[in-house]
Amino acid sequence: MKKIFLFFIIVVITAGCTNTATSIDKVKNYISQAKEKFAPDKRTAIFDVNALYNSGNINLIGKTNVSQAKLWILKSLKYKNIKVQDNIELLPSKNLGDTIYAMIHLSVANLRTQAHDYAELATQALLGTPLRILEKNKKGDWYRVQTPDNYIAWIEHSYITPMTKMDLNAWKKSKKVIYQNVYGFSYSEPTKNSQVVSDLVEGDILEVIAKKNKYYKVKYPDGRTAYVPSTAFKNYNDWMNNTSVTFKKLYSTAKEFMGIPYLWGGTSPKAFDCSGFTKTLYFLHGVILPRDASQQINVGDFVNSKRGFKNLQPGDLLFFGQKGKNGTKDHITHVGLYIGNDKFINASAHYAGRVLITSLDKSSPLFNQYRYNTFIKAKRILTSLNKNGIRFIKDDSLYNDIPLE
């Protein structure tokens, strides 16, 4: 009788372990599905979620900034009658309180892949760029933020001014200007002979306090004040609300950047990488493009280039890399702005280390065999403004006076 009872206990325990193992496998499968469905690109979404078995319970742990992903997992598990303990942290982190926004207060700020100075440069952001804060590290000296183009990276606390929603709304309502010269300075007094307050680059945004003679008195997000020549600026609202983007305007700006050095992660007139260059060109004319070349290729209208470059139009983006094999995706490594006559302007690392014009015409002295061999496809941006993954800055709630998401 004892043997039968012992056998029964073993069977029950084994069945329980098997059911638990089956359940946790199902939970992990739903987690994988949610990641693929809602957060496939770690550059624009945080989804660090896992399931652990502990003391007879299945615990969901980790963090995400995609609320739909968490909700989908919980609903799917409830539908399958799988009980779990929900310990997934939904970002922004609660320890931030109401301070879940920030503003860049340097002319150009570096954002990195990890929370330390020697981590890879992920991207850059210009003075006056509004950010969403998602979390901070334990020391509180680095913040994980999301830029208006949805890129996620870490930034040192000394580069930003944290803000509440009220603070950001006040900034959006304030009178502002955007810097129009490639490079310049602000001063402590309304004269260039006074002390320099900071450098400035094209695209920097500042709040205007007053105008004195031919100078604006401006205010930085961190409270500093300075004077800048009024002729170097454009009214912010005029810039933001102007949706007349043309190739002529883009090319005029692109030529200003000829010879500027290449920098991996660069998105400013101090230095560019290839996609940082194209993104910045469109940004300076009121358009938000995705950050990286492998993201930019997913927006805009497809241009048929199978029979050469006859269908290309100035303003198109040209993409280069390695074509996928056996059903795999193309590996995109480079992008440039088409300017006509088989030429494009681009920030090139390997063949020049700077912004230059390259040709796909074999008879041209600007011809580059490698770029010719690795051309993948072209996308038309100017016909997709405010659709097909491309947004105007005026429609972004971080920049314009519209409700924050």
N, C-alpha and C positions, 0 to 999 in steps of 0.2 A: 504493500500500500504506500509505504514511504517512497519507494522508487517511482511509482506512478505520479505521486504528488510533486516530487522533485522534477520529474520530466515535464509536468504541466507548467511549473514555474519557469523552467528553462525556455519552453516554447513561448510563453507569454513575454518573457524578457526579450528573447530573440526577435519576436514579432514586433515588439515595441521599438527596438533599435532599428529594425528594417524600415518600419513606418517613418521613424524620425529621419533616417538617412534618405528615404524617398522624398519626404516632405522638404528637407533642406535642399535637396537637389532641385526640386521644383521651384523653390523660392529663388535660388541662384539663377535658374533659367529665366524667371520673370525679371530679375534684376538685369540680366544681360539683354533681354528684349527691350526693357525700358531705356537702357543706355543707347542701344542702336536706334530706337525710335525717337527719343527726345534729346539726346546729348551725344551724337556721334563724333563731334569735333571738340576735343579737349581745349582747343584754343579759345572757344567761345562759350563753353559750358563746363561747369564743375559737376562731376558725377563720380564721387568716390564712395560707393556703397557696397556693403557686403553683408552676408548672413552668417551667424555663428550659433552653434548649439551650446547652451549653457544651463546646467541644472534643470534639464527637462524642458527648457524653452528654446524657441528659435528667436534670436535677437537680430533685428535689422540695425546695423551700425553704419556710421560714416556721415557724409555731408553732400549736399547738392544745392545749387542755386536755381534748379529747374523744378518748380513746384509741381508742374504737370507730371513729371516723371515719378515723383514720390507718390502722388495721388493715384496714378495708374497702377503702381505696384500694390498699394494697399487695397484698392478696389478689386484687382485681379485675384489676390490671395483670399479676400473675403468671399468672393464668388466661388472659390474652390474649397471653402471651409478650412483653410489653412490658417491656424492661429499663430500670430507672431507678436513680439514686443517691438514697438516702433521707437527706435532711438536714433533715427536719421535727423541730423541737424539741417534745418532749412536756412540757407544763407539769404540775406545778410545775417551775420552772427548776432545773437541777442546781446552780447557784451558790448556791442557798439552803441547801444542805446538808440537815440534819435539821430546820431551823427553817422549817416549812411551815404553821404555824398562828400565830394571833395573837389578842389579846383587846383590845377597846376599853377604855381606862382613863380616858376623860373622860365626863361625864354624857351628852353627845351629841357625836358626831363626824361631820364632813362627809366624804362620799365624792364624788369628782368624775370627770367623763368623761375627763379627761386628767391627766397628772402635773404640774399646776401650779396655783397658788392662784386664778388668774383663770379657770379652766375652769368649765364649767357644773356646777352642783350636781346630781349624779345621784340620790343618796339619802343617808340618815343611818343611823347605828347607835348604839344605846344602850350605856351602861356595862355591861360584862360580856357583851357579844355576842361569841361565838367566831367566828373567821374562818378561811378557808383562804387562805394566801398562794400566789399563782401565779408572781409574778416581781417584780423590783424594777428601777427605772431605773438608768442608768449611775452616777449620783451616789450612789445608795443612800438617797436621802432621800424617795422615794415608793415605795409598794408597790401592786401590783395584787392585789386580794383578791376573794374570793367570799363573800358573806354566807350565812346559813342558808337564805334564800329563793332562793338561787342567783344573785342579782344580782352582776354583776361591775363593779368600778369601782376608781379609784385613791384611795389614802389617804396622807396625810403621815405620815412615820415617828414623829413626836412624839405622834400620837394613839393609838398602839397599843403593846402589849407583845408582841413576837414570842415564839413558843413552839415547843418540840418536841412530838412526840406524847406523850412521857412527862409533860411539863409540863401539857398539856391534860388528860390522864387524871387527874393529881393534882387539878386544879381541879374536874373532874367529880365526884370522890369527896369533895371537901371539903364542909363544912357552909356553906350559903349562905342568903341572904335576898333578897327582891325588894321594891323600894320601892313603896309603895301610894299615897302622896300625889301630887297633880299636880306639886307643886314643893316643894323644901326644901333643906336644907343638912346637911353633916356637919361635925363640930367636933373641935378638937384635944384637948379634955377632955370628960368626961361632963356638960357643962353648956352651955346655949345662950349663956352669957356669954363662952365661950372663943373662940379664933380659928377662923374658918371655914376648913375644909380644901378643900371644893369644894361646888358646887351639886349637886342631885340632881333627877331627874325620874321620873315614874311609869314603872316597867318596868326601872329600873336594878338590876343584880344585883351583890351584894358577898359576899365570903367573911367568915364570922363567926369571930372569934378567941376572944372571951369575952363575958360579960354582966356589967355593973356597974351596980347599982341599976336604973334604968329605961332604960339605954342598952346597945346592942350596941357592942363594939369590933370594927371591921370592917377588912378588908384589901383594898386596891385591887390590880388585876393588876400594877401597876408597883411594888408594895411599900409604898406609903404606907399608913398606918393612921389611923383616925379613929373618932369616936364618933357614933352616931346614935340618936335616940329609938326604942326597940324597938316602940312602938305604931305607928310609921310603916311597919313592914315585915311581910311575910308569909313563912312558911317556904317556901323555894325548892321543896323536894320536894313539899310539899302543893299549891303552885301548879302545878307542872309536871304532876303526876299526876292533877290534877282535870280530868276530861274532860266535866264537866257544864256545857256551854256553853248558855246560854239567851238569848233576846232580852232578857228583863228585866235580866240582868246586863250585856249589851252596851249597852243603852240607858242604864242607870245610869252607866256609864263615859262614854258619849258626851256626856251632859249635863254632866259635869265639864269638858269641853273647849269648851263654848259660848263663842264670842267670841275664841277663840285665833286669832292671825293666820294667814293663808295664806302659804305659802312654797313656791315650786317646788322640789321635791326634799325637802321636809320630811317627816319621819316620827317626830316627837317632840312631846311636850306643849309644847315651846317654839314650834313652828309646824308646820303640816301643809300638804301638797298633798292633792288629793282622794283619791287611792289610798293615800297615806301615812296618811291618817286612817282609812280602812276597814281597812287592813292592821294598824295599831296597835291598833285596837279588838279585833280577833280575837286578835292576839298577846298582849295583856294577859289574855286568857282561855285561853291555852295552845294557840292554833291558828296555823299558818303559812299565810298566803295569799301568792300571787305579788305582786311589788312594784307593778307598774303596772296601771292600769285596763284597758289593752288585753290584759294577761295574765290579770287576774282574771276577765274575761268568759269565759275558756276553761275555768274550773273550776266545780264545783257542778252542780246540777240545773237544767235549763231550765224556766222558768215561762212558760206561755202567756199573753201579754198582748195578743193581737190585738184582743180586744173590750174593751179598757180595763184598769183596774187591779183588777178584782174578784178575780182569782186571787192577787194578791200577799199575802204574809204578812210580819209584822214580822220583821226580821232578814235579809230578802232584800237583795241588792245590785241597785241600779238603775243602768243604764248609758246614757250619752247620747253623741251625736256626729252623724255624718253617715252615712246609709245608703248602702251600696255600690250602684253602678249597673253594668249590663251585666256582671254576674258578678264584680265586684270586691268585696273584703271591706268590711264596715262599718268606718268610721273612728271608733274610740272615743276620746273626749276627756275624759269625766267619769264619776264614780261616786259614789253616796251610799248610805246605809243606810236602808232603808224602816222607818218606825216606826208605820205604820197610818194609816187615815183619809186616804189619798192624800198623806201627808206623808213627807218623808225628811230626814235630817240629813246635812249635807255640808260639806266645806271648799271654799268657793267663791272663786275669784280675781276674777272680773269683776263680780259683782253684790253683793259685800259685803266681800271681802278677809278673810274670817274664817269660823269654823265657825258655822253657823246652820241653822235649820229652814226648809225650802222646801216649798211645796204644789203639787200637780198639779190641785187643785180650783179651777176658774175663779171660784168664788164666795168663795174664801178670801182674806183680806188678805195671806197669805203666798204667793199664787200667782205663779209665774214663767212667763211666756209662752214664753220662749226654751227653758227646760228642758222644758216641755210639748211644744214642737214638735220637739225634738231627742232625745226618748226613743227608745231603740233596743230594749232588752230587759231582762229581769230574770233573775237566777240565784239559786237557793236554796242557801245554804251550810249551814244547820243540819241538813239531811238528808244532807249529803255529807261529814260529818266522817270523816277518815281514808280517804277514797276520792275518786274523780273529781278528782284533782289537789290535794286538801287534806290536810295532814298535821298531826298533833298534835306539839307540841314534844317531848313525852316519847319520841317515836319518831325523833327526829333525833339522829344520832350525835355532832354537835358539842355538843349540850346535855346529853344523858343519858349515863349510864355504860353504853354499848353500844359494840361494836367500831366503830372509824372505818373508813369506806369506803376 
